[in-house]
């Protein structure tokens, strides 16, 4: 670098470099269920008996997806591709 270029170059101020904000308050994002749709009470039930805390059987999933077993299989494949535990054994 020539003296002329060195004289015209802006000085580097190390204290102005980008740093993580060490004093920022940690924020925790909590997902919450929103309000139900306006027509929720008028919607028909799915007709699938579900025991809380247990996984759904293949028949229950098929009934809930409208009998489209291919869509249910595609969803399981997508979840497995994302590394999610689908509980599907087969």
PDB file of N, CA, C and O in Angstrom:
ATOM      1  N   UNK A   1       0.854  -1.170   0.000  1.00  0.00           N
ATOM      2  CA  UNK A   1       0.000   0.000   0.000  1.00  0.00           C
ATOM      3  C   UNK A   1       0.900   1.233   0.000  1.00  0.00           C
ATOM      4  O   UNK A   1       1.834   1.345   0.794  1.00  0.00           O
ATOM      5  N   UNK A   2       0.602   2.122  -0.882  1.00  0.00           N
ATOM      6  CA  UNK A   2       1.398   3.346  -0.972  1.00  0.00           C
ATOM      7  C   UNK A   2       1.004   4.289   0.159  1.00  0.00           C
ATOM      8  O   UNK A   2      -0.044   4.133   0.785  1.00  0.00           O
ATOM      9  N   UNK A   3       1.853   5.253   0.400  1.00  0.00           N
ATOM     10  CA  UNK A   3       1.589   6.223   1.470  1.00  0.00           C
ATOM     11  C   UNK A   3       0.323   7.019   1.200  1.00  0.00           C
ATOM     12  O   UNK A   3      -0.405   7.345   2.138  1.00  0.00           O
ATOM     13  N   UNK A   4       0.039   7.342  -0.063  1.00  0.00           N
ATOM     14  CA  UNK A   4      -1.155   8.122  -0.406  1.00  0.00           C
ATOM     15  C   UNK A   4      -2.424   7.311  -0.096  1.00  0.00           C
ATOM     16  O   UNK A   4      -3.392   7.845   0.445  1.00  0.00           O
ATOM     17  N   UNK A   5      -2.405   6.031  -0.441  1.00  0.00           N
ATOM     18  CA  UNK A   5      -3.567   5.182  -0.154  1.00  0.00           C
ATOM     19  C   UNK A   5      -3.718   4.964   1.350  1.00  0.00           C
ATOM     20  O   UNK A   5      -4.834   4.932   1.870  1.00  0.00           O
ATOM     21  N   UNK A   6      -2.601   4.818   2.038  1.00  0.00           N
ATOM     22  CA  UNK A   6      -2.650   4.608   3.476  1.00  0.00           C
ATOM     23  C   UNK A   6      -3.217   5.827   4.182  1.00  0.00           C
ATOM     24  O   UNK A   6      -3.966   5.689   5.149  1.00  0.00           O
ATOM     25  N   UNK A   7      -2.878   6.988   3.724  1.00  0.00           N
ATOM     26  CA  UNK A   7      -3.381   8.215   4.337  1.00  0.00           C
ATOM     27  C   UNK A   7      -4.869   8.414   4.079  1.00  0.00           C
ATOM     28  O   UNK A   7      -5.556   9.022   4.901  1.00  0.00           O
ATOM     29  N   UNK A   8      -5.392   7.907   2.937  1.00  0.00           N
ATOM     30  CA  UNK A   8      -6.797   8.103   2.615  1.00  0.00           C
ATOM     31  C   UNK A   8      -7.686   6.976   3.157  1.00  0.00           C
ATOM     32  O   UNK A   8      -8.911   7.097   3.138  1.00  0.00           O
ATOM     33  N   UNK A   9      -7.096   5.905   3.629  1.00  0.00           N
ATOM     34  CA  UNK A   9      -7.881   4.789   4.152  1.00  0.00           C
ATOM     35  C   UNK A   9      -8.481   5.152   5.505  1.00  0.00           C
ATOM     36  O   UNK A   9      -7.862   5.844   6.313  1.00  0.00           O
ATOM     37  N   UNK A  10      -9.700   4.669   5.732  1.00  0.00           N
ATOM     38  CA  UNK A  10     -10.350   4.925   7.012  1.00  0.00           C
ATOM     39  C   UNK A  10      -9.698   4.091   8.108  1.00  0.00           C
ATOM     40  O   UNK A  10      -9.326   2.943   7.864  1.00  0.00           O
ATOM     41  N   UNK A  11      -9.555   4.635   9.290  1.00  0.00           N
ATOM     42  CA  UNK A  11      -8.955   3.869  10.374  1.00  0.00           C
ATOM     43  C   UNK A  11      -9.909   2.768  10.852  1.00  0.00           C
ATOM     44  O   UNK A  11     -11.129   2.916  10.784  1.00  0.00           O
ATOM     45  N   UNK A  12      -9.346   1.693  11.323  1.00  0.00           N
ATOM     46  CA  UNK A  12     -10.142   0.578  11.840  1.00  0.00           C
ATOM     47  C   UNK A  12     -10.275   0.759  13.343  1.00  0.00           C
ATOM     48  O   UNK A  12      -9.282   0.913  14.054  1.00  0.00           O
ATOM     49  N   UNK A  13     -11.507   0.739  13.816  1.00  0.00           N
ATOM     50  CA  UNK A  13     -11.767   0.858  15.253  1.00  0.00           C
ATOM     51  C   UNK A  13     -12.299  -0.493  15.751  1.00  0.00           C
ATOM     52  O   UNK A  13     -13.458  -0.835  15.516  1.00  0.00           O
ATOM     53  N   UNK A  14     -11.460  -1.239  16.426  1.00  0.00           N
ATOM     54  CA  UNK A  14     -11.831  -2.588  16.869  1.00  0.00           C
ATOM     55  C   UNK A  14     -13.033  -2.574  17.811  1.00  0.00           C
ATOM     56  O   UNK A  14     -13.808  -3.530  17.830  1.00  0.00           O
ATOM     57  N   UNK A  15     -13.198  -1.525  18.578  1.00  0.00           N
ATOM     58  CA  UNK A  15     -14.322  -1.480  19.522  1.00  0.00           C
ATOM     59  C   UNK A  15     -15.664  -1.314  18.819  1.00  0.00           C
ATOM     60  O   UNK A  15     -16.709  -1.471  19.451  1.00  0.00           O
ATOM     61  N   UNK A  16     -15.658  -1.001  17.528  1.00  0.00           N
ATOM     62  CA  UNK A  16     -16.893  -0.846  16.779  1.00  0.00           C
ATOM     63  C   UNK A  16     -17.288  -2.111  16.015  1.00  0.00           C
ATOM     64  O   UNK A  16     -18.243  -2.091  15.238  1.00  0.00           O
ATOM     65  N   UNK A  17     -16.570  -3.195  16.228  1.00  0.00           N
ATOM     66  CA  UNK A  17     -16.918  -4.424  15.526  1.00  0.00           C
ATOM     67  C   UNK A  17     -18.201  -5.021  16.100  1.00  0.00           C
ATOM     68  O   UNK A  17     -18.635  -4.662  17.194  1.00  0.00           O
ATOM     69  N   UNK A  18     -18.780  -5.914  15.361  1.00  0.00           N
ATOM     70  CA  UNK A  18     -20.054  -6.508  15.749  1.00  0.00           C
ATOM     71  C   UNK A  18     -19.816  -7.556  16.835  1.00  0.00           C
ATOM     72  O   UNK A  18     -19.000  -8.464  16.679  1.00  0.00           O
ATOM     73  N   UNK A  19     -20.541  -7.406  17.925  1.00  0.00           N
ATOM     74  CA  UNK A  19     -20.479  -8.366  19.032  1.00  0.00           C
ATOM     75  C   UNK A  19     -21.899  -8.704  19.451  1.00  0.00           C
ATOM     76  O   UNK A  19     -22.826  -7.917  19.257  1.00  0.00           O
ATOM     77  N   UNK A  20     -22.050  -9.875  20.023  1.00  0.00           N
ATOM     78  CA  UNK A  20     -23.358 -10.235  20.571  1.00  0.00           C
ATOM     79  C   UNK A  20     -23.665  -9.316  21.742  1.00  0.00           C
ATOM     80  O   UNK A  20     -22.772  -8.947  22.504  1.00  0.00           O
ATOM     81  N   UNK A  21     -24.912  -8.954  21.878  1.00  0.00           N
ATOM     82  CA  UNK A  21     -25.298  -8.074  22.974  1.00  0.00           C
ATOM     83  C   UNK A  21     -25.273  -8.866  24.278  1.00  0.00           C
ATOM     84  O   UNK A  21     -26.185  -9.642  24.564  1.00  0.00           O
ATOM     85  N   UNK A  22     -24.239  -8.663  25.048  1.00  0.00           N
ATOM     86  CA  UNK A  22     -24.050  -9.416  26.289  1.00  0.00           C
ATOM     87  C   UNK A  22     -25.041  -9.013  27.372  1.00  0.00           C
ATOM     88  O   UNK A  22     -25.260  -9.762  28.324  1.00  0.00           O
ATOM     89  N   UNK A  23     -25.638  -7.841  27.232  1.00  0.00           N
ATOM     90  CA  UNK A  23     -26.526  -7.343  28.274  1.00  0.00           C
ATOM     91  C   UNK A  23     -28.003  -7.485  27.910  1.00  0.00           C
ATOM     92  O   UNK A  23     -28.874  -7.016  28.644  1.00  0.00           O
ATOM     93  N   UNK A  24     -28.280  -8.125  26.788  1.00  0.00           N
ATOM     94  CA  UNK A  24     -29.680  -8.301  26.375  1.00  0.00           C
ATOM     95  C   UNK A  24     -30.350  -9.317  27.287  1.00  0.00           C
ATOM     96  O   UNK A  24     -29.748 -10.324  27.661  1.00  0.00           O
ATOM     97  N   UNK A  25     -31.568  -9.053  27.632  1.00  0.00           N
ATOM     98  CA  UNK A  25     -32.310  -9.986  28.480  1.00  0.00           C
ATOM     99  C   UNK A  25     -32.647 -11.235  27.666  1.00  0.00           C
ATOM    100  O   UNK A  25     -33.124 -11.135  26.536  1.00  0.00           O
ATOM    101  N   UNK A  26     -32.398 -12.405  28.241  1.00  0.00           N
ATOM    102  CA  UNK A  26     -32.736 -13.622  27.495  1.00  0.00           C
ATOM    103  C   UNK A  26     -34.246 -13.706  27.287  1.00  0.00           C
ATOM    104  O   UNK A  26     -35.033 -13.458  28.200  1.00  0.00           O
ATOM    105  N   UNK A  27     -34.622 -14.057  26.079  1.00  0.00           N
ATOM    106  CA  UNK A  27     -36.048 -14.145  25.799  1.00  0.00           C
ATOM    107  C   UNK A  27     -36.409 -15.604  25.556  1.00  0.00           C
ATOM    108  O   UNK A  27     -35.709 -16.322  24.842  1.00  0.00           O
ATOM    109  N   UNK A  28     -37.487 -16.016  26.147  1.00  0.00           N
ATOM    110  CA  UNK A  28     -37.976 -17.376  25.982  1.00  0.00           C
ATOM    111  C   UNK A  28     -39.315 -17.308  25.258  1.00  0.00           C
ATOM    112  O   UNK A  28     -40.240 -16.625  25.697  1.00  0.00           O
ATOM    113  N   UNK A  29     -39.400 -18.010  24.170  1.00  0.00           N
ATOM    114  CA  UNK A  29     -40.625 -18.014  23.383  1.00  0.00           C
ATOM    115  C   UNK A  29     -41.458 -19.205  23.816  1.00  0.00           C
ATOM    116  O   UNK A  29     -40.994 -20.345  23.797  1.00  0.00           O
ATOM    117  N   UNK A  30     -42.693 -18.929  24.205  1.00  0.00           N
ATOM    118  CA  UNK A  30     -43.601 -19.988  24.629  1.00  0.00           C
ATOM    119  C   UNK A  30     -44.754 -20.048  23.642  1.00  0.00           C
ATOM    120  O   UNK A  30     -45.455 -19.061  23.418  1.00  0.00           O
ATOM    121  N   UNK A  31     -44.936 -21.214  23.062  1.00  0.00           N
ATOM    122  CA  UNK A  31     -46.046 -21.385  22.124  1.00  0.00           C
ATOM    123  C   UNK A  31     -47.303 -21.719  22.913  1.00  0.00           C
ATOM    124  O   UNK A  31     -47.289 -22.586  23.786  1.00  0.00           O
ATOM    125  N   UNK A  32     -48.364 -21.039  22.604  1.00  0.00           N
ATOM    126  CA  UNK A  32     -49.631 -21.282  23.271  1.00  0.00           C
ATOM    127  C   UNK A  32     -50.710 -21.493  22.226  1.00  0.00           C
ATOM    128  O   UNK A  32     -50.628 -20.978  21.111  1.00  0.00           O
ATOM    129  N   UNK A  33     -51.706 -22.245  22.599  1.00  0.00           N
ATOM    130  CA  UNK A  33     -52.819 -22.484  21.700  1.00  0.00           C
ATOM    131  C   UNK A  33     -53.670 -21.232  21.621  1.00  0.00           C
ATOM    132  O   UNK A  33     -53.990 -20.616  22.637  1.00  0.00           O
ATOM    133  N   UNK A  34     -54.027 -20.870  20.417  1.00  0.00           N
ATOM    134  CA  UNK A  34     -54.852 -19.690  20.204  1.00  0.00           C
ATOM    135  C   UNK A  34     -56.319 -20.006  20.394  1.00  0.00           C
ATOM    136  O   UNK A  34     -56.677 -21.129  20.751  1.00  0.00           O
ATOM    137  N   UNK A  35     -57.163 -19.030  20.159  1.00  0.00           N
ATOM    138  CA  UNK A  35     -58.599 -19.245  20.317  1.00  0.00           C
ATOM    139  C   UNK A  35     -59.123 -20.191  19.231  1.00  0.00           C
ATOM    140  O   UNK A  35     -58.544 -20.267  18.147  1.00  0.00           O
ATOM    141  N   UNK A  36     -60.205 -20.903  19.512  1.00  0.00           N
ATOM    142  CA  UNK A  36     -60.759 -21.809  18.499  1.00  0.00           C
ATOM    143  C   UNK A  36     -61.412 -21.020  17.371  1.00  0.00           C
ATOM    144  O   UNK A  36     -61.724 -19.841  17.538  1.00  0.00           O
ATOM    145  N   UNK A  37     -61.619 -21.661  16.227  1.00  0.00           N
ATOM    146  CA  UNK A  37     -62.314 -20.982  15.131  1.00  0.00           C
ATOM    147  C   UNK A  37     -63.728 -20.591  15.547  1.00  0.00           C
ATOM    148  O   UNK A  37     -64.304 -21.192  16.454  1.00  0.00           O
ATOM    149  N   UNK A  38     -64.277 -19.592  14.887  1.00  0.00           N
ATOM    150  CA  UNK A  38     -65.604 -19.091  15.254  1.00  0.00           C
ATOM    151  C   UNK A  38     -66.681 -20.165  15.117  1.00  0.00           C
ATOM    152  O   UNK A  38     -67.641 -20.177  15.888  1.00  0.00           O
ATOM    153  N   UNK A  39     -66.534 -21.062  14.147  1.00  0.00           N
ATOM    154  CA  UNK A  39     -67.561 -22.085  13.930  1.00  0.00           C
ATOM    155  C   UNK A  39     -67.209 -23.422  14.588  1.00  0.00           C
ATOM    156  O   UNK A  39     -67.723 -24.464  14.181  1.00  0.00           O
ATOM    157  N   UNK A  40     -66.350 -23.400  15.587  1.00  0.00           N
ATOM    158  CA  UNK A  40     -65.893 -24.633  16.227  1.00  0.00           C
ATOM    159  C   UNK A  40     -67.050 -25.474  16.777  1.00  0.00           C
ATOM    160  O   UNK A  40     -67.060 -26.693  16.605  1.00  0.00           O
ATOM    161  N   UNK A  41     -68.005 -24.849  17.422  1.00  0.00           N
ATOM    162  CA  UNK A  41     -69.109 -25.592  18.047  1.00  0.00           C
ATOM    163  C   UNK A  41     -69.992 -26.281  17.008  1.00  0.00           C
ATOM    164  O   UNK A  41     -70.616 -27.298  17.309  1.00  0.00           O
ATOM    165  N   UNK A  42     -70.052 -25.745  15.801  1.00  0.00           N
ATOM    166  CA  UNK A  42     -70.908 -26.320  14.774  1.00  0.00           C
ATOM    167  C   UNK A  42     -70.210 -27.401  13.952  1.00  0.00           C
ATOM    168  O   UNK A  42     -70.866 -28.110  13.190  1.00  0.00           O
ATOM    169  N   UNK A  43     -68.920 -27.535  14.091  1.00  0.00           N
ATOM    170  CA  UNK A  43     -68.186 -28.527  13.310  1.00  0.00           C
ATOM    171  C   UNK A  43     -68.480 -29.933  13.826  1.00  0.00           C
ATOM    172  O   UNK A  43     -68.597 -30.146  15.033  1.00  0.00           O
ATOM    173  N   UNK A  44     -68.599 -30.891  12.904  1.00  0.00           N
ATOM    174  CA  UNK A  44     -68.831 -32.270  13.345  1.00  0.00           C
ATOM    175  C   UNK A  44     -67.563 -32.862  13.956  1.00  0.00           C
ATOM    176  O   UNK A  44     -66.448 -32.521  13.561  1.00  0.00           O
ATOM    177  N   UNK A  45     -67.752 -33.740  14.913  1.00  0.00           N
ATOM    178  CA  UNK A  45     -66.616 -34.422  15.533  1.00  0.00           C
ATOM    179  C   UNK A  45     -66.028 -35.396  14.525  1.00  0.00           C
ATOM    180  O   UNK A  45     -66.713 -35.825  13.596  1.00  0.00           O
ATOM    181  N   UNK A  46     -64.761 -35.745  14.708  1.00  0.00           N
ATOM    182  CA  UNK A  46     -64.108 -36.645  13.761  1.00  0.00           C
ATOM    183  C   UNK A  46     -64.634 -38.066  13.868  1.00  0.00           C
ATOM    184  O   UNK A  46     -64.527 -38.840  12.916  1.00  0.00           O
ATOM    185  N   UNK A  47     -65.196 -38.417  15.009  1.00  0.00           N
ATOM    186  CA  UNK A  47     -65.698 -39.769  15.192  1.00  0.00           C
ATOM    187  C   UNK A  47     -64.625 -40.750  15.607  1.00  0.00           C
ATOM    188  O   UNK A  47     -64.890 -41.948  15.698  1.00  0.00           O
ATOM    189  N   UNK A  48     -63.431 -40.276  15.860  1.00  0.00           N
ATOM    190  CA  UNK A  48     -62.335 -41.145  16.251  1.00  0.00           C
ATOM    191  C   UNK A  48     -62.169 -41.069  17.761  1.00  0.00           C
ATOM    192  O   UNK A  48     -61.986 -39.990  18.325  1.00  0.00           O
ATOM    193  N   UNK A  49     -62.235 -42.230  18.408  1.00  0.00           N
ATOM    194  CA  UNK A  49     -62.010 -42.280  19.853  1.00  0.00           C
ATOM    195  C   UNK A  49     -60.517 -42.199  20.116  1.00  0.00           C
ATOM    196  O   UNK A  49     -59.743 -43.009  19.606  1.00  0.00           O
ATOM    197  N   UNK A  50     -60.121 -41.224  20.910  1.00  0.00           N
ATOM    198  CA  UNK A  50     -58.710 -41.029  21.208  1.00  0.00           C
ATOM    199  C   UNK A  50     -58.520 -41.068  22.710  1.00  0.00           C
ATOM    200  O   UNK A  50     -59.203 -40.369  23.458  1.00  0.00           O
ATOM    201  N   UNK A  51     -57.579 -41.898  23.141  1.00  0.00           N
ATOM    202  CA  UNK A  51     -57.234 -41.967  24.556  1.00  0.00           C
ATOM    203  C   UNK A  51     -56.099 -40.981  24.807  1.00  0.00           C
ATOM    204  O   UNK A  51     -55.036 -41.111  24.200  1.00  0.00           O
ATOM    205  N   UNK A  52     -56.297 -39.994  25.689  1.00  0.00           N
ATOM    206  CA  UNK A  52     -55.240 -39.006  25.940  1.00  0.00           C
ATOM    207  C   UNK A  52     -53.948 -39.667  26.402  1.00  0.00           C
ATOM    208  O   UNK A  52     -53.966 -40.584  27.223  1.00  0.00           O
ATOM    209  N   UNK A  53     -52.832 -39.195  25.869  1.00  0.00           N
ATOM    210  CA  UNK A  53     -51.528 -39.692  26.276  1.00  0.00           C
ATOM    211  C   UNK A  53     -51.057 -40.901  25.502  1.00  0.00           C
ATOM    212  O   UNK A  53     -49.940 -41.369  25.723  1.00  0.00           O
ATOM    213  N   UNK A  54     -51.874 -41.422  24.600  1.00  0.00           N
ATOM    214  CA  UNK A  54     -51.473 -42.591  23.824  1.00  0.00           C
ATOM    215  C   UNK A  54     -51.387 -42.211  22.356  1.00  0.00           C
ATOM    216  O   UNK A  54     -52.045 -41.274  21.906  1.00  0.00           O
ATOM    217  N   UNK A  55     -50.579 -42.939  21.623  1.00  0.00           N
ATOM    218  CA  UNK A  55     -50.454 -42.709  20.197  1.00  0.00           C
ATOM    219  C   UNK A  55     -51.690 -43.199  19.454  1.00  0.00           C
ATOM    220  O   UNK A  55     -52.473 -43.993  19.977  1.00  0.00           O
ATOM    221  N   UNK A  56     -51.849 -42.718  18.243  1.00  0.00           N
ATOM    222  CA  UNK A  56     -52.981 -43.127  17.427  1.00  0.00           C
ATOM    223  C   UNK A  56     -52.623 -44.384  16.635  1.00  0.00           C
ATOM    224  O   UNK A  56     -51.479 -44.576  16.222  1.00  0.00           O
ATOM    225  N   UNK A  57     -53.618 -45.223  16.437  1.00  0.00           N
ATOM    226  CA  UNK A  57     -53.410 -46.402  15.602  1.00  0.00           C
ATOM    227  C   UNK A  57     -53.498 -45.997  14.143  1.00  0.00           C
ATOM    228  O   UNK A  57     -53.928 -44.888  13.825  1.00  0.00           O
ATOM    229  N   UNK A  58     -53.093 -46.893  13.257  1.00  0.00           N
ATOM    230  CA  UNK A  58     -53.159 -46.608  11.825  1.00  0.00           C
ATOM    231  C   UNK A  58     -54.603 -46.372  11.387  1.00  0.00           C
ATOM    232  O   UNK A  58     -54.862 -45.530  10.528  1.00  0.00           O
ATOM    233  N   UNK A  59     -55.530 -47.104  11.969  1.00  0.00           N
ATOM    234  CA  UNK A  59     -56.936 -46.930  11.613  1.00  0.00           C
ATOM    235  C   UNK A  59     -57.446 -45.559  12.043  1.00  0.00           C
ATOM    236  O   UNK A  59     -58.210 -44.927  11.314  1.00  0.00           O
ATOM    237  N   UNK A  60     -57.028 -45.093  13.229  1.00  0.00           N
ATOM    238  CA  UNK A  60     -57.450 -43.775  13.698  1.00  0.00           C
ATOM    239  C   UNK A  60     -56.882 -42.666  12.805  1.00  0.00           C
ATOM    240  O   UNK A  60     -57.574 -41.699  12.484  1.00  0.00           O
ATOM    241  N   UNK A  61     -55.631 -42.817  12.415  1.00  0.00           N
ATOM    242  CA  UNK A  61     -55.016 -41.808  11.546  1.00  0.00           C
ATOM    243  C   UNK A  61     -55.714 -41.787  10.196  1.00  0.00           C
ATOM    244  O   UNK A  61     -55.976 -40.721   9.639  1.00  0.00           O
ATOM    245  N   UNK A  62     -56.013 -42.967   9.674  1.00  0.00           N
ATOM    246  CA  UNK A  62     -56.702 -43.047   8.385  1.00  0.00           C
ATOM    247  C   UNK A  62     -58.077 -42.402   8.479  1.00  0.00           C
ATOM    248  O   UNK A  62     -58.494 -41.697   7.560  1.00  0.00           O
ATOM    249  N   UNK A  63     -58.790 -42.638   9.586  1.00  0.00           N
ATOM    250  CA  UNK A  63     -60.111 -42.030   9.753  1.00  0.00           C
ATOM    251  C   UNK A  63     -60.012 -40.515   9.871  1.00  0.00           C
ATOM    252  O   UNK A  63     -60.861 -39.795   9.344  1.00  0.00           O
ATOM    253  N   UNK A  64     -58.985 -40.024  10.559  1.00  0.00           N
ATOM    254  CA  UNK A  64     -58.838 -38.586  10.745  1.00  0.00           C
ATOM    255  C   UNK A  64     -58.387 -37.878   9.469  1.00  0.00           C
ATOM    256  O   UNK A  64     -58.692 -36.701   9.278  1.00  0.00           O
ATOM    257  N   UNK A  65     -57.663 -38.583   8.594  1.00  0.00           N
ATOM    258  CA  UNK A  65     -57.207 -37.972   7.346  1.00  0.00           C
ATOM    259  C   UNK A  65     -58.181 -38.220   6.210  1.00  0.00           C
ATOM    260  O   UNK A  65     -57.864 -37.956   5.051  1.00  0.00           O
ATOM    261  N   UNK A  66     -59.344 -38.716   6.526  1.00  0.00           N
ATOM    262  CA  UNK A  66     -60.364 -38.911   5.494  1.00  0.00           C
ATOM    263  C   UNK A  66     -60.157 -40.163   4.679  1.00  0.00           C
ATOM    264  O   UNK A  66     -60.615 -40.234   3.539  1.00  0.00           O
ATOM    265  N   UNK A  67     -59.482 -41.152   5.228  1.00  0.00           N
ATOM    266  CA  UNK A  67     -59.291 -42.403   4.514  1.00  0.00           C
ATOM    267  C   UNK A  67     -58.172 -42.357   3.502  1.00  0.00           C
ATOM    268  O   UNK A  67     -58.025 -43.291   2.714  1.00  0.00           O
ATOM    269  N   UNK A  68     -57.383 -41.309   3.497  1.00  0.00           N
ATOM    270  CA  UNK A  68     -56.283 -41.184   2.541  1.00  0.00           C
ATOM    271  C   UNK A  68     -55.016 -41.728   3.179  1.00  0.00           C
ATOM    272  O   UNK A  68     -54.238 -40.984   3.776  1.00  0.00           O
ATOM    273  N   UNK A  69     -54.818 -43.031   3.046  1.00  0.00           N
ATOM    274  CA  UNK A  69     -53.660 -43.673   3.670  1.00  0.00           C
ATOM    275  C   UNK A  69     -52.353 -43.178   3.054  1.00  0.00           C
ATOM    276  O   UNK A  69     -51.329 -43.133   3.736  1.00  0.00           O
ATOM    277  N   UNK A  70     -52.376 -42.807   1.776  1.00  0.00           N
ATOM    278  CA  UNK A  70     -51.159 -42.310   1.130  1.00  0.00           C
ATOM    279  C   UNK A  70     -50.694 -41.002   1.761  1.00  0.00           C
ATOM    280  O   UNK A  70     -49.494 -40.788   1.932  1.00  0.00           O
ATOM    281  N   UNK A  71     -51.630 -40.132   2.105  1.00  0.00           N
ATOM    282  CA  UNK A  71     -51.269 -38.865   2.745  1.00  0.00           C
ATOM    283  C   UNK A  71     -50.672 -39.120   4.119  1.00  0.00           C
ATOM    284  O   UNK A  71     -49.708 -38.461   4.510  1.00  0.00           O
ATOM    285  N   UNK A  72     -51.240 -40.077   4.859  1.00  0.00           N
ATOM    286  CA  UNK A  72     -50.705 -40.402   6.182  1.00  0.00           C
ATOM    287  C   UNK A  72     -49.299 -40.977   6.058  1.00  0.00           C
ATOM    288  O   UNK A  72     -48.421 -40.638   6.851  1.00  0.00           O
ATOM    289  N   UNK A  73     -49.077 -41.839   5.075  1.00  0.00           N
ATOM    290  CA  UNK A  73     -47.745 -42.408   4.866  1.00  0.00           C
ATOM    291  C   UNK A  73     -46.751 -41.325   4.453  1.00  0.00           C
ATOM    292  O   UNK A  73     -45.600 -41.335   4.887  1.00  0.00           O
ATOM    293  N   UNK A  74     -47.199 -40.393   3.612  1.00  0.00           N
ATOM    294  CA  UNK A  74     -46.320 -39.301   3.179  1.00  0.00           C
ATOM    295  C   UNK A  74     -45.937 -38.421   4.360  1.00  0.00           C
ATOM    296  O   UNK A  74     -44.795 -37.969   4.447  1.00  0.00           O
ATOM    297  N   UNK A  75     -46.878 -38.170   5.272  1.00  0.00           N
ATOM    298  CA  UNK A  75     -46.574 -37.362   6.454  1.00  0.00           C
ATOM    299  C   UNK A  75     -45.550 -38.053   7.339  1.00  0.00           C
ATOM    300  O   UNK A  75     -44.649 -37.404   7.870  1.00  0.00           O
ATOM    301  N   UNK A  76     -45.680 -39.365   7.502  1.00  0.00           N
ATOM    302  CA  UNK A  76     -44.718 -40.114   8.315  1.00  0.00           C
ATOM    303  C   UNK A  76     -43.341 -40.043   7.666  1.00  0.00           C
ATOM    304  O   UNK A  76     -42.342 -39.837   8.355  1.00  0.00           O
ATOM    305  N   UNK A  77     -43.278 -40.212   6.342  1.00  0.00           N
ATOM    306  CA  UNK A  77     -41.996 -40.138   5.652  1.00  0.00           C
ATOM    307  C   UNK A  77     -41.357 -38.761   5.794  1.00  0.00           C
ATOM    308  O   UNK A  77     -40.145 -38.654   5.984  1.00  0.00           O
ATOM    309  N   UNK A  78     -42.167 -37.706   5.704  1.00  0.00           N
ATOM    310  CA  UNK A  78     -41.636 -36.353   5.877  1.00  0.00           C
ATOM    311  C   UNK A  78     -41.099 -36.140   7.283  1.00  0.00           C
ATOM    312  O   UNK A  78     -40.032 -35.551   7.461  1.00  0.00           O
ATOM    313  N   UNK A  79     -41.830 -36.614   8.276  1.00  0.00           N
ATOM    314  CA  UNK A  79     -41.382 -36.451   9.658  1.00  0.00           C
ATOM    315  C   UNK A  79     -40.098 -37.232   9.899  1.00  0.00           C
ATOM    316  O   UNK A  79     -39.199 -36.746  10.585  1.00  0.00           O
ATOM    317  N   UNK A  80     -40.004 -38.426   9.347  1.00  0.00           N
ATOM    318  CA  UNK A  80     -38.780 -39.209   9.516  1.00  0.00           C
ATOM    319  C   UNK A  80     -37.605 -38.535   8.810  1.00  0.00           C
ATOM    320  O   UNK A  80     -36.485 -38.553   9.320  1.00  0.00           O
ATOM    321  N   UNK A  81     -37.850 -37.937   7.635  1.00  0.00           N
ATOM    322  CA  UNK A  81     -36.796 -37.236   6.914  1.00  0.00           C
ATOM    323  C   UNK A  81     -36.302 -36.027   7.701  1.00  0.00           C
ATOM    324  O   UNK A  81     -35.142 -35.635   7.576  1.00  0.00           O
ATOM    325  N   UNK A  82     -37.186 -35.428   8.519  1.00  0.00           N
ATOM    326  CA  UNK A  82     -36.807 -34.284   9.350  1.00  0.00           C
ATOM    327  C   UNK A  82     -36.180 -34.721  10.666  1.00  0.00           C
ATOM    328  O   UNK A  82     -35.800 -33.882  11.483  1.00  0.00           O
ATOM    329  N   UNK A  83     -36.072 -36.026  10.873  1.00  0.00           N
ATOM    330  CA  UNK A  83     -35.456 -36.529  12.093  1.00  0.00           C
ATOM    331  C   UNK A  83     -36.401 -36.586  13.277  1.00  0.00           C
ATOM    332  O   UNK A  83     -35.954 -36.700  14.419  1.00  0.00           O
ATOM    333  N   UNK A  84     -37.709 -36.509  13.024  1.00  0.00           N
ATOM    334  CA  UNK A  84     -38.684 -36.564  14.107  1.00  0.00           C
ATOM    335  C   UNK A  84     -39.053 -38.013  14.406  1.00  0.00           C
ATOM    336  O   UNK A  84     -39.113 -38.842  13.499  1.00  0.00           O
ATOM    337  N   UNK A  85     -39.297 -38.313  15.665  1.00  0.00           N
ATOM    338  CA  UNK A  85     -39.711 -39.662  16.067  1.00  0.00           C
ATOM    339  C   UNK A  85     -41.200 -39.789  15.829  1.00  0.00           C
ATOM    340  O   UNK A  85     -42.009 -39.220  16.561  1.00  0.00           O
ATOM    341  N   UNK A  86     -41.553 -40.538  14.805  1.00  0.00           N
ATOM    342  CA  UNK A  86     -42.971 -40.684  14.460  1.00  0.00           C
ATOM    343  C   UNK A  86     -43.639 -41.808  15.217  1.00  0.00           C
ATOM    344  O   UNK A  86     -44.867 -41.878  15.274  1.00  0.00           O
ATOM    345  N   UNK A  87     -42.845 -42.690  15.799  1.00  0.00           N
ATOM    346  CA  UNK A  87     -43.415 -43.841  16.491  1.00  0.00           C
ATOM    347  C   UNK A  87     -43.894 -44.893  15.514  1.00  0.00           C
ATOM    348  O   UNK A  87     -44.500 -45.883  15.924  1.00  0.00           O
ATOM    349  N   UNK A  88     -43.632 -44.699  14.219  1.00  0.00           N
ATOM    350  CA  UNK A  88     -44.053 -45.659  13.203  1.00  0.00           C
ATOM    351  C   UNK A  88     -43.037 -46.795  13.167  1.00  0.00           C
ATOM    352  O   UNK A  88     -41.841 -46.570  12.979  1.00  0.00           O
ATOM    353  N   UNK A  89     -43.511 -47.969  13.343  1.00  0.00           N
ATOM    354  CA  UNK A  89     -42.649 -49.157  13.299  1.00  0.00           C
ATOM    355  C   UNK A  89     -43.204 -50.076  12.237  1.00  0.00           C
ATOM    356  O   UNK A  89     -44.229 -50.724  12.451  1.00  0.00           O
ATOM    357  N   UNK A  90     -42.552 -50.143  11.107  1.00  0.00           N
ATOM    358  CA  UNK A  90     -43.078 -51.038  10.109  1.00  0.00           C
ATOM    359  C   UNK A  90     -42.458 -50.934   8.801  1.00  0.00           C
ATOM    360  O   UNK A  90     -42.837 -51.657   7.879  1.00  0.00           O
TER     361      UNK A  90
END
